[in-house]
Amino acid sequence: MELVATGSLLGIRESRRIIGEETMLLEHFHARAVFPNEIGRYAYLVDIHAGAATREAYEKFHQEHSTLRYSKGESYGIPYGAIVPKGLSNALMAGRCLSADRAMQSSMRVMPGCYITGQAAGTAAALAAEQGKRPWDLDVRQIQQRLIGLGAYLPNAAAIS
């Protein structure tokens, strides 16, 4: 029998992340990225907590926490490929385990990011079941249109469709 190893401490904010067809990177945050396959827009700050109980670690956290944030109205796109895992033919991932580097995961792991990616994963799963397709074979424009119909905020969908 094979066991799954998990963290030995409670309250750890980071968790396992997939390697997806696309990976969200800190540079996407800085660029206020727009993707042709966006499944949502998001604006939460980069919130990497101190990794050690040292003055240097806390000062780095404080500097990042006070500068890696947006002004009102700014956001970044979340690409569909960040919830489509490489090497799995019939799965989607959402929430804090999506494909992202440590910095972007620290932004996406908060509840609204989980809602956005969860709604997109559920929508894509429903379309895949309806059409008898695998998640990566779907037309992302159909996912976007269905998400818009559900009230998702996708201001770039018309411009990039």
Helices and strands as residue ranges (DSSP letters): H 26-31, E 38-42, H 55-67, E 76-79, G 80-83, G 95-97, H 102-108, H 111-131, G 135-137, H 140-149, H 157-160
